[in-house]
Amino acid sequence: MDARRAVGAALRDKDEAAERAARQQVHEAKVALGERGPVWWDDGAPDYNRHLVKNTPYAQK
């Protein structure tokens, strides 16, 4: 959260260099938490994230 707060502060101060640095910190934290980067799990289920609902088994019939 410190990095996210730093992004907000940099935006309020209109400090582009500080914003870039803070956004890089946010990115590194998200990668470390597994929110970004290569998929680290595989449960064998199909991934429907990039499909319209009507093109998935979740569509109401």
PQR file with spaces between the fields and no chain letter, atoms N, CA, C, O and H, PARSE charges and radii, in Angstrom:
ATOM       1  N    MET     1       0.809   -1.197    0.000 -0.4000 1.5000
ATOM       2  CA   MET     1       0.000    0.000    0.000 -0.0000 2.0000
ATOM       3  C    MET     1       0.851    1.260    0.000  0.5500 1.7000
ATOM       4  O    MET     1       0.418    2.304   -0.489 -0.5500 1.4000
ATOM       5  N    ASP     2       2.056    1.170    0.543 -0.4000 1.5000
ATOM       6  CA   ASP     2       2.921    2.358    0.547 -0.0000 2.0000
ATOM       7  C    ASP     2       3.162    2.845   -0.875  0.5500 1.7000
ATOM       8  O    ASP     2       3.141    4.046   -1.143 -0.5500 1.4000
ATOM       9  H    ASP     2       2.408    0.323    0.941  0.4000 1.0000
ATOM      10  N    ALA     3       3.393    1.895   -1.787 -0.4000 1.5000
ATOM      11  CA   ALA     3       3.662    2.266   -3.176 -0.0000 2.0000
ATOM      12  C    ALA     3       2.418    2.888   -3.806  0.5500 1.7000
ATOM      13  O    ALA     3       2.529    3.852   -4.563 -0.5500 1.4000
ATOM      14  H    ALA     3       3.410    0.919   -1.569  0.4000 1.0000
ATOM      15  N    ARG     4       1.239    2.351   -3.506 -0.4000 1.5000
ATOM      16  CA   ARG     4       0.001    2.916   -4.047 -0.0000 2.0000
ATOM      17  C    ARG     4      -0.208    4.336   -3.520  0.5500 1.7000
ATOM      18  O    ARG     4      -0.625    5.220   -4.269 -0.5500 1.4000
ATOM      19  H    ARG     4       1.148    1.568   -2.891  0.4000 1.0000
ATOM      20  N    ARG     5       0.077    4.556   -2.249 -0.4000 1.5000
ATOM      21  CA   ARG     5      -0.048    5.908   -1.686 -0.0000 2.0000
ATOM      22  C    ARG     5       0.963    6.841   -2.340  0.5500 1.7000
ATOM      23  O    ARG     5       0.675    8.017   -2.565 -0.5500 1.4000
ATOM      24  H    ARG     5       0.415    3.838   -1.640  0.4000 1.0000
ATOM      25  N    ALA     6       2.156    6.314   -2.647 -0.4000 1.5000
ATOM      26  CA   ALA     6       3.180    7.132   -3.298 -0.0000 2.0000
ATOM      27  C    ALA     6       2.735    7.545   -4.703  0.5500 1.7000
ATOM      28  O    ALA     6       3.037    8.651   -5.151 -0.5500 1.4000
ATOM      29  H    ALA     6       2.390    5.359   -2.465  0.4000 1.0000
ATOM      30  N    VAL     7       2.021    6.660   -5.392 -0.4000 1.5000
ATOM      31  CA   VAL     7       1.488    7.025   -6.715 -0.0000 2.0000
ATOM      32  C    VAL     7       0.529    8.196   -6.564  0.5500 1.7000
ATOM      33  O    VAL     7       0.613    9.172   -7.310 -0.5500 1.4000
ATOM      34  H    VAL     7       1.775    5.762   -5.028  0.4000 1.0000
ATOM      35  N    GLY     8      -0.375    8.103   -5.606 -0.4000 1.5000
ATOM      36  CA   GLY     8      -1.335    9.179   -5.380 -0.0000 2.0000
ATOM      37  C    GLY     8      -0.659   10.495   -5.032  0.5500 1.7000
ATOM      38  O    GLY     8      -1.044   11.551   -5.535 -0.5500 1.4000
ATOM      39  H    GLY     8      -0.443    7.310   -5.000  0.4000 1.0000
ATOM      40  N    ALA     9       0.339   10.431   -4.179 -0.4000 1.5000
ATOM      41  CA   ALA     9       1.056   11.645   -3.796 -0.0000 2.0000
ATOM      42  C    ALA     9       1.769   12.251   -5.003  0.5500 1.7000
ATOM      43  O    ALA     9       1.765   13.468   -5.183 -0.5500 1.4000
ATOM      44  H    ALA     9       0.651    9.573   -3.770  0.4000 1.0000
ATOM      45  N    ALA    10       2.375   11.409   -5.819 -0.4000 1.5000
ATOM      46  CA   ALA    10       3.084   11.907   -7.005 -0.0000 2.0000
ATOM      47  C    ALA    10       2.106   12.542   -7.985  0.5500 1.7000
ATOM      48  O    ALA    10       2.420   13.556   -8.607 -0.5500 1.4000
ATOM      49  H    ALA    10       2.379   10.420   -5.672  0.4000 1.0000
ATOM      50  N    LEU    11       0.927   11.952   -8.124 -0.4000 1.5000
ATOM      51  CA   LEU    11      -0.081   12.537   -9.013 -0.0000 2.0000
ATOM      52  C    LEU    11      -0.543   13.893   -8.495  0.5500 1.7000
ATOM      53  O    LEU    11      -0.690   14.839   -9.269 -0.5500 1.4000
ATOM      54  H    LEU    11       0.672   11.128   -7.618  0.4000 1.0000
ATOM      55  N    ARG    12      -0.772   13.990   -7.178 -0.4000 1.5000
ATOM      56  CA   ARG    12      -1.184   15.270   -6.600 -0.0000 2.0000
ATOM      57  C    ARG    12      -0.104   16.335   -6.761  0.5500 1.7000
ATOM      58  O    ARG    12      -0.403   17.508   -6.986 -0.5500 1.4000
ATOM      59  H    ARG    12      -0.652   13.221   -6.550  0.4000 1.0000
ATOM      60  N    ASP    13       1.176   15.906   -6.641 -0.4000 1.5000
ATOM      61  CA   ASP    13       2.300   16.844   -6.767 -0.0000 2.0000
ATOM      62  C    ASP    13       2.702   17.090   -8.217  0.5500 1.7000
ATOM      63  O    ASP    13       3.545   17.941   -8.501 -0.5500 1.4000
ATOM      64  H    ASP    13       1.418   14.953   -6.458  0.4000 1.0000
ATOM      65  N    LYS    14       2.090   16.336   -9.134 -0.4000 1.5000
ATOM      66  CA   LYS    14       2.428   16.415  -10.567 -0.0000 2.0000
ATOM      67  C    LYS    14       3.927   16.150  -10.799  0.5500 1.7000
ATOM      68  O    LYS    14       4.575   16.818  -11.605 -0.5500 1.4000
ATOM      69  H    LYS    14       1.405   15.645   -8.903  0.4000 1.0000
ATOM      70  N    ASP    15       4.452   15.162  -10.074 -0.4000 1.5000
ATOM      71  CA   ASP    15       5.867   14.777  -10.152 -0.0000 2.0000
ATOM      72  C    ASP    15       5.972   13.489  -10.968  0.5500 1.7000
ATOM      73  O    ASP    15       5.781   12.393  -10.442 -0.5500 1.4000
ATOM      74  H    ASP    15       3.926   14.619   -9.419  0.4000 1.0000
ATOM      75  N    GLU    16       6.278   13.635  -12.255 -0.4000 1.5000
ATOM      76  CA   GLU    16       6.298   12.485  -13.166 -0.0000 2.0000
ATOM      77  C    GLU    16       7.362   11.455  -12.797  0.5500 1.7000
ATOM      78  O    GLU    16       7.117   10.253  -12.900 -0.5500 1.4000
ATOM      79  H    GLU    16       6.433   14.525  -12.683  0.4000 1.0000
ATOM      80  N    ALA    17       8.527   11.904  -12.373 -0.4000 1.5000
ATOM      81  CA   ALA    17       9.600   10.970  -12.011 -0.0000 2.0000
ATOM      82  C    ALA    17       9.201   10.145  -10.785  0.5500 1.7000
ATOM      83  O    ALA    17       9.424    8.935  -10.748 -0.5500 1.4000
ATOM      84  H    ALA    17       8.726   12.881  -12.289  0.4000 1.0000
ATOM      85  N    ALA    18       8.622   10.793   -9.802 -0.4000 1.5000
ATOM      86  CA   ALA    18       8.183   10.077   -8.603 -0.0000 2.0000
ATOM      87  C    ALA    18       7.049    9.121   -8.937  0.5500 1.7000
ATOM      88  O    ALA    18       6.965    8.029   -8.375 -0.5500 1.4000
ATOM      89  H    ALA    18       8.441   11.776   -9.832  0.4000 1.0000
ATOM      90  N    GLU    19       6.171    9.533   -9.857 -0.4000 1.5000
ATOM      91  CA   GLU    19       5.067    8.654  -10.267 -0.0000 2.0000
ATOM      92  C    GLU    19       5.598    7.393  -10.939  0.5500 1.7000
ATOM      93  O    GLU    19       5.151    6.286  -10.637 -0.5500 1.4000
ATOM      94  H    GLU    19       6.238   10.420  -10.314  0.4000 1.0000
ATOM      95  N    ARG    20       6.556    7.565  -11.854 -0.4000 1.5000
ATOM      96  CA   ARG    20       7.148    6.390  -12.525 -0.0000 2.0000
ATOM      97  C    ARG    20       7.793    5.446  -11.520  0.5500 1.7000
ATOM      98  O    ARG    20       7.628    4.230  -11.609 -0.5500 1.4000
ATOM      99  H    ARG    20       6.919    8.464  -12.099  0.4000 1.0000
ATOM     100  N    ALA    21       8.525    6.008  -10.567 -0.4000 1.5000
ATOM     101  CA   ALA    21       9.190    5.185   -9.557 -0.0000 2.0000
ATOM     102  C    ALA    21       8.165    4.452   -8.692  0.5500 1.7000
ATOM     103  O    ALA    21       8.342    3.273   -8.384 -0.5500 1.4000
ATOM     104  H    ALA    21       8.659    6.997  -10.495  0.4000 1.0000
ATOM     105  N    ALA    22       7.101    5.141   -8.303 -0.4000 1.5000
ATOM     106  CA   ALA    22       6.077    4.521   -7.462 -0.0000 2.0000
ATOM     107  C    ALA    22       5.326    3.446   -8.232  0.5500 1.7000
ATOM     108  O    ALA    22       5.027    2.386   -7.681 -0.5500 1.4000
ATOM     109  H    ALA    22       6.958    6.099   -8.553  0.4000 1.0000
ATOM     110  N    ARG    23       5.019    3.704   -9.488 -0.4000 1.5000
ATOM     111  CA   ARG    23       4.318    2.692  -10.297 -0.0000 2.0000
ATOM     112  C    ARG    23       5.200    1.461  -10.493  0.5500 1.7000
ATOM     113  O    ARG    23       4.691    0.341  -10.540 -0.5500 1.4000
ATOM     114  H    ARG    23       5.261    4.565   -9.935  0.4000 1.0000
ATOM     115  N    GLN    24       6.504    1.651  -10.605 -0.4000 1.5000
ATOM     116  CA   GLN    24       7.419    0.510  -10.710 -0.0000 2.0000
ATOM     117  C    GLN    24       7.382   -0.308   -9.423  0.5500 1.7000
ATOM     118  O    GLN    24       7.410   -1.538   -9.466 -0.5500 1.4000
ATOM     119  H    GLN    24       6.918    2.561  -10.566  0.4000 1.0000
ATOM     120  N    GLN    25       7.320    0.368   -8.284 -0.4000 1.5000
ATOM     121  CA   GLN    25       7.225   -0.335   -7.000 -0.0000 2.0000
ATOM     122  C    GLN    25       5.922   -1.118   -6.907  0.5500 1.7000
ATOM     123  O    GLN    25       5.907   -2.244   -6.411 -0.5500 1.4000
ATOM     124  H    GLN    25       7.298    1.367   -8.249  0.4000 1.0000
ATOM     125  N    VAL    26       4.823   -0.524   -7.383 -0.4000 1.5000
ATOM     126  CA   VAL    26       3.537   -1.229   -7.383 -0.0000 2.0000
ATOM     127  C    VAL    26       3.638   -2.473   -8.249  0.5500 1.7000
ATOM     128  O    VAL    26       3.182   -3.547   -7.856 -0.5500 1.4000
ATOM     129  H    VAL    26       4.835    0.391   -7.785  0.4000 1.0000
ATOM     130  N    HIS    27       4.234   -2.331   -9.425 -0.4000 1.5000
ATOM     131  CA   HIS    27       4.388   -3.465  -10.337 -0.0000 2.0000
ATOM     132  C    HIS    27       5.202   -4.584   -9.676  0.5500 1.7000
ATOM     133  O    HIS    27       4.808   -5.750   -9.725 -0.5500 1.4000
ATOM     134  H    HIS    27       4.604   -1.458   -9.744  0.4000 1.0000
ATOM     135  N    GLU    28       6.322   -4.234   -9.065 -0.4000 1.5000
ATOM     136  CA   GLU    28       7.169   -5.241   -8.419 -0.0000 2.0000
ATOM     137  C    GLU    28       6.424   -5.954   -7.293  0.5500 1.7000
ATOM     138  O    GLU    28       6.579   -7.163   -7.115 -0.5500 1.4000
ATOM     139  H    GLU    28       6.641   -3.287   -9.025  0.4000 1.0000
ATOM     140  N    ALA    29       5.622   -5.217   -6.537 -0.4000 1.5000
ATOM     141  CA   ALA    29       4.845   -5.835   -5.463 -0.0000 2.0000
ATOM     142  C    ALA    29       3.814   -6.797   -6.028  0.5500 1.7000
ATOM     143  O    ALA    29       3.617   -7.883   -5.484 -0.5500 1.4000
ATOM     144  H    ALA    29       5.497   -4.236   -6.681  0.4000 1.0000
ATOM     145  N    LYS    30       3.152   -6.412   -7.116 -0.4000 1.5000
ATOM     146  CA   LYS    30       2.137   -7.281   -7.720 -0.0000 2.0000
ATOM     147  C    LYS    30       2.765   -8.541   -8.290  0.5500 1.7000
ATOM     148  O    LYS    30       2.183   -9.621   -8.191 -0.5500 1.4000
ATOM     149  H    LYS    30       3.312   -5.530   -7.559  0.4000 1.0000
ATOM     150  N    VAL    31       3.942   -8.420   -8.883 -0.4000 1.5000
ATOM     151  CA   VAL    31       4.639   -9.614   -9.390 -0.0000 2.0000
ATOM     152  C    VAL    31       5.004  -10.526   -8.227  0.5500 1.7000
ATOM     153  O    VAL    31       4.830  -11.741   -8.313 -0.5500 1.4000
ATOM     154  H    VAL    31       4.416   -7.543   -8.964  0.4000 1.0000
ATOM     155  N    ALA    32       5.508   -9.951   -7.146 -0.4000 1.5000
ATOM     156  CA   ALA    32       5.894  -10.747   -5.978 -0.0000 2.0000
ATOM     157  C    ALA    32       4.696  -11.458   -5.361  0.5500 1.7000
ATOM     158  O    ALA    32       4.841  -12.553   -4.817 -0.5500 1.4000
ATOM     159  H    ALA    32       5.650   -8.964   -7.077  0.4000 1.0000
ATOM     160  N    LEU    33       3.520  -10.852   -5.439 -0.4000 1.5000
ATOM     161  CA   LEU    33       2.312  -11.450   -4.879 -0.0000 2.0000
ATOM     162  C    LEU    33       1.649  -12.448   -5.836  0.5500 1.7000
ATOM     163  O    LEU    33       0.691  -13.126   -5.466 -0.5500 1.4000
ATOM     164  H    LEU    33       3.402   -9.963   -5.881  0.4000 1.0000
ATOM     165  N    GLY    34       2.164  -12.530   -7.066 -0.4000 1.5000
ATOM     166  CA   GLY    34       1.587  -13.451   -8.039 -0.0000 2.0000
ATOM     167  C    GLY    34       0.423  -12.873   -8.814  0.5500 1.7000
ATOM     168  O    GLY    34      -0.251  -13.602   -9.542 -0.5500 1.4000
ATOM     169  H    GLY    34       2.942  -11.979   -7.367  0.4000 1.0000
ATOM     170  N    GLU    35       0.167  -11.577   -8.677 -0.4000 1.5000
ATOM     171  CA   GLU    35      -0.938  -10.952   -9.392 -0.0000 2.0000
ATOM     172  C    GLU    35      -0.579  -10.646  -10.838  0.5500 1.7000
ATOM     173  O    GLU    35      -1.464  -10.501  -11.682 -0.5500 1.4000
ATOM     174  H    GLU    35       0.714  -10.984   -8.085  0.4000 1.0000
ATOM     175  N    ARG    36       0.693  -10.549  -11.124 -0.4000 1.5000
ATOM     176  CA   ARG    36       1.168  -10.304  -12.487 -0.0000 2.0000
ATOM     177  C    ARG    36       2.291  -11.280  -12.770  0.5500 1.7000
ATOM     178  O    ARG    36       2.910  -11.825  -11.857 -0.5500 1.4000
ATOM     179  H    ARG    36       1.412  -10.666  -10.439  0.4000 1.0000
ATOM     180  N    GLY    37       2.539  -11.488  -14.046 -0.4000 1.5000
ATOM     181  CA   GLY    37       3.601  -12.400  -14.430 -0.0000 2.0000
ATOM     182  C    GLY    37       3.031  -13.728  -14.894  0.5500 1.7000
ATOM     183  O    GLY    37       1.822  -13.857  -15.090 -0.5500 1.4000
ATOM     184  H    GLY    37       2.036  -11.046  -14.788  0.4000 1.0000
ATOM     185  N    PRO    38       3.887  -14.700  -15.066 -0.5600 1.5000
ATOM     186  CA   PRO    38       3.420  -15.987  -15.575  0.2800 2.0000
ATOM     187  C    PRO    38       2.499  -16.684  -14.570  0.5500 1.7000
ATOM     188  O    PRO    38       2.640  -16.535  -13.357 -0.5500 1.4000
ATOM     189  N    VAL    39       1.581  -17.428  -15.104 -0.4000 1.5000
ATOM     190  CA   VAL    39       0.646  -18.192  -14.270 -0.0000 2.0000
ATOM     191  C    VAL    39       1.430  -19.229  -13.488  0.5500 1.7000
ATOM     192  O    VAL    39       2.259  -19.938  -14.058 -0.5500 1.4000
ATOM     193  H    VAL    39       1.466  -17.550  -16.090  0.4000 1.0000
ATOM     194  N    TRP    40       1.178  -19.327  -12.193 -0.4000 1.5000
ATOM     195  CA   TRP    40       1.928  -20.250  -11.338 -0.0000 2.0000
ATOM     196  C    TRP    40       1.057  -21.414  -10.886  0.5500 1.7000
ATOM     197  O    TRP    40       1.508  -22.265  -10.119 -0.5500 1.4000
ATOM     198  H    TRP    40       0.504  -18.751  -11.730  0.4000 1.0000
ATOM     199  N    TRP    41      -0.182  -21.457  -11.354 -0.4000 1.5000
ATOM     200  CA   TRP    41      -1.049  -22.569  -10.991 -0.0000 2.0000
ATOM     201  C    TRP    41      -1.648  -23.154  -12.261  0.5500 1.7000
ATOM     202  O    TRP    41      -1.682  -22.496  -13.301 -0.5500 1.4000
ATOM     203  H    TRP    41      -0.548  -20.766  -11.977  0.4000 1.0000
ATOM     204  N    ASP    42      -2.106  -24.359  -12.174 -0.4000 1.5000
ATOM     205  CA   ASP    42      -2.818  -24.980  -13.288 -0.0000 2.0000
ATOM     206  C    ASP    42      -3.732  -26.046  -12.707  0.5500 1.7000
ATOM     207  O    ASP    42      -3.285  -27.126  -12.323 -0.5500 1.4000
ATOM     208  H    ASP    42      -2.078  -24.894  -11.330  0.4000 1.0000
ATOM     209  N    ASP    43      -5.005  -25.730  -12.648 -0.4000 1.5000
ATOM     210  CA   ASP    43      -5.970  -26.689  -12.111 -0.0000 2.0000
ATOM     211  C    ASP    43      -6.620  -27.516  -13.208  0.5500 1.7000
ATOM     212  O    ASP    43      -7.477  -28.357  -12.935 -0.5500 1.4000
ATOM     213  H    ASP    43      -5.368  -24.852  -12.959  0.4000 1.0000
ATOM     214  N    GLY    44      -6.211  -27.275  -14.447 -0.4000 1.5000
ATOM     215  CA   GLY    44      -6.734  -28.048  -15.565 -0.0000 2.0000
ATOM     216  C    GLY    44      -8.045  -27.525  -16.125  0.5500 1.7000
ATOM     217  O    GLY    44      -8.506  -27.996  -17.165 -0.5500 1.4000
ATOM     218  H    GLY    44      -5.515  -26.592  -14.668  0.4000 1.0000
ATOM     219  N    ALA    45      -8.655  -26.550  -15.445 -0.4000 1.5000
ATOM     220  CA   ALA    45      -9.919  -25.994  -15.926 -0.0000 2.0000
ATOM     221  C    ALA    45      -9.657  -25.020  -17.071  0.5500 1.7000
ATOM     222  O    ALA    45      -8.644  -24.320  -17.075 -0.5500 1.4000
ATOM     223  H    ALA    45      -8.281  -26.167  -14.600  0.4000 1.0000
ATOM     224  N    PRO    46     -10.562  -24.974  -18.035 -0.5600 1.5000
ATOM     225  CA   PRO    46     -10.381  -24.024  -19.139  0.2800 2.0000
ATOM     226  C    PRO    46     -10.462  -22.579  -18.635  0.5500 1.7000
ATOM     227  O    PRO    46     -11.172  -22.292  -17.671 -0.5500 1.4000
ATOM     228  N    ASP    47      -9.747  -21.697  -19.277 -0.4000 1.5000
ATOM     229  CA   ASP    47      -9.722  -20.284  -18.912 -0.0000 2.0000
ATOM     230  C    ASP    47     -10.693  -19.527  -19.809  0.5500 1.7000
ATOM     231  O    ASP    47     -10.458  -19.393  -21.010 -0.5500 1.4000
ATOM     232  H    ASP    47      -9.171  -21.931  -20.060  0.4000 1.0000
ATOM     233  N    TYR    48     -11.776  -19.035  -19.232 -0.4000 1.5000
ATOM     234  CA   TYR    48     -12.792  -18.305  -20.001 -0.0000 2.0000
ATOM     235  C    TYR    48     -12.677  -16.796  -19.829  0.5500 1.7000
ATOM     236  O    TYR    48     -13.595  -16.074  -20.216 -0.5500 1.4000
ATOM     237  H    TYR    48     -11.966  -19.144  -18.256  0.4000 1.0000
ATOM     238  N    ASN    49     -11.597  -16.301  -19.270 -0.4000 1.5000
ATOM     239  CA   ASN    49     -11.453  -14.872  -19.012 -0.0000 2.0000
ATOM     240  C    ASN    49     -11.519  -14.017  -20.263  0.5500 1.7000
ATOM     241  O    ASN    49     -11.972  -12.874  -20.195 -0.5500 1.4000
ATOM     242  H    ASN    49     -10.851  -16.887  -18.956  0.4000 1.0000
ATOM     243  N    ARG    50     -11.094  -14.519  -21.372 -0.4000 1.5000
ATOM     244  CA   ARG    50     -11.054  -13.712  -22.595 -0.0000 2.0000
ATOM     245  C    ARG    50     -12.185  -14.074  -23.548  0.5500 1.7000
ATOM     246  O    ARG    50     -12.046  -13.916  -24.761 -0.5500 1.4000
ATOM     247  H    ARG    50     -10.727  -15.447  -21.427  0.4000 1.0000
ATOM     248  N    HIS    51     -13.292  -14.555  -23.016 -0.4000 1.5000
ATOM     249  CA   HIS    51     -14.440  -14.934  -23.829 -0.0000 2.0000
ATOM     250  C    HIS    51     -15.668  -14.135  -23.404  0.5500 1.7000
ATOM     251  O    HIS    51     -15.807  -13.761  -22.240 -0.5500 1.4000
ATOM     252  H    HIS    51     -13.405  -14.684  -22.031  0.4000 1.0000
ATOM     253  N    LEU    52     -16.536  -13.884  -24.344 -0.4000 1.5000
ATOM     254  CA   LEU    52     -17.833  -13.320  -23.995 -0.0000 2.0000
ATOM     255  C    LEU    52     -18.608  -14.388  -23.247  0.5500 1.7000
ATOM     256  O    LEU    52     -18.470  -15.576  -23.540 -0.5500 1.4000
ATOM     257  H    LEU    52     -16.423  -14.188  -25.290  0.4000 1.0000
ATOM     258  N    VAL    53     -19.416  -13.982  -22.289 -0.4000 1.5000
ATOM     259  CA   VAL    53     -20.183  -14.943  -21.497 -0.0000 2.0000
ATOM     260  C    VAL    53     -21.027  -15.828  -22.408  0.5500 1.7000
ATOM     261  O    VAL    53     -21.169  -17.024  -22.155 -0.5500 1.4000
ATOM     262  H    VAL    53     -19.528  -13.017  -22.051  0.4000 1.0000
ATOM     263  N    LYS    54     -21.589  -15.243  -23.471 -0.4000 1.5000
ATOM     264  CA   LYS    54     -22.456  -16.037  -24.362 -0.0000 2.0000
ATOM     265  C    LYS    54     -21.695  -17.152  -25.059  0.5500 1.7000
ATOM     266  O    LYS    54     -22.312  -18.070  -25.600 -0.5500 1.4000
ATOM     267  H    LYS    54     -21.474  -14.271  -23.676  0.4000 1.0000
ATOM     268  N    ASN    55     -20.364  -17.094  -25.058 -0.4000 1.5000
ATOM     269  CA   ASN    55     -19.544  -18.117  -25.686 -0.0000 2.0000
ATOM     270  C    ASN    55     -18.914  -19.077  -24.686  0.5500 1.7000
ATOM     271  O    ASN    55     -17.940  -19.762  -24.998 -0.5500 1.4000
ATOM     272  H    ASN    55     -19.863  -16.348  -24.619  0.4000 1.0000
ATOM     273  N    THR    56     -19.476  -19.122  -23.484 -0.4000 1.5000
ATOM     274  CA   THR    56     -18.942  -19.995  -22.440 -0.0000 2.0000
ATOM     275  C    THR    56     -20.054  -20.902  -21.901  0.5500 1.7000
ATOM     276  O    THR    56     -21.228  -20.693  -22.206 -0.5500 1.4000
ATOM     277  H    THR    56     -20.268  -18.566  -23.231  0.4000 1.0000
ATOM     278  N    PRO    57     -19.690  -21.890  -21.114 -0.5600 1.5000
ATOM     279  CA   PRO    57     -20.708  -22.739  -20.501  0.2800 2.0000
ATOM     280  C    PRO    57     -21.576  -21.980  -19.480  0.5500 1.7000
ATOM     281  O    PRO    57     -22.596  -22.504  -19.031 -0.5500 1.4000
ATOM     282  N    TYR    58     -21.180  -20.761  -19.116 -0.4000 1.5000
ATOM     283  CA   TYR    58     -21.928  -19.981  -18.133 -0.0000 2.0000
ATOM     284  C    TYR    58     -23.119  -19.235  -18.757  0.5500 1.7000
ATOM     285  O    TYR    58     -23.923  -18.643  -18.038 -0.5500 1.4000
ATOM     286  H    TYR    58     -20.352  -20.336  -19.481  0.4000 1.0000
ATOM     287  N    ALA    59     -23.228  -19.265  -20.065 -0.4000 1.5000
ATOM     288  CA   ALA    59     -24.335  -18.574  -20.722 -0.0000 2.0000
ATOM     289  C    ALA    59     -25.661  -19.228  -20.332  0.5500 1.7000
ATOM     290  O    ALA    59     -25.781  -20.452  -20.280 -0.5500 1.4000
ATOM     291  H    ALA    59     -22.574  -19.747  -20.649  0.4000 1.0000
ATOM     292  N    GLN    60     -26.634  -18.393  -20.066 -0.4000 1.5000
ATOM     293  CA   GLN    60     -27.967  -18.929  -19.768 -0.0000 2.0000
ATOM     294  C    GLN    60     -28.601  -19.397  -21.057  0.5500 1.7000
ATOM     295  O    GLN    60     -28.508  -18.736  -22.090 -0.5500 1.4000
ATOM     296  H    GLN    60     -26.537  -17.399  -20.109  0.4000 1.0000
ATOM     297  N    LYS    61     -29.236  -20.528  -20.984 -0.4000 1.5000
ATOM     298  CA   LYS    61     -29.843  -21.076  -22.204 -0.0000 2.0000
ATOM     299  C    LYS    61     -31.326  -21.038  -22.128  0.5500 1.7000
ATOM     300  O    LYS    61     -32.004  -21.458  -23.065 -0.5500 1.4000
ATOM     301  H    LYS    61     -29.312  -21.066  -20.145  0.4000 1.0000
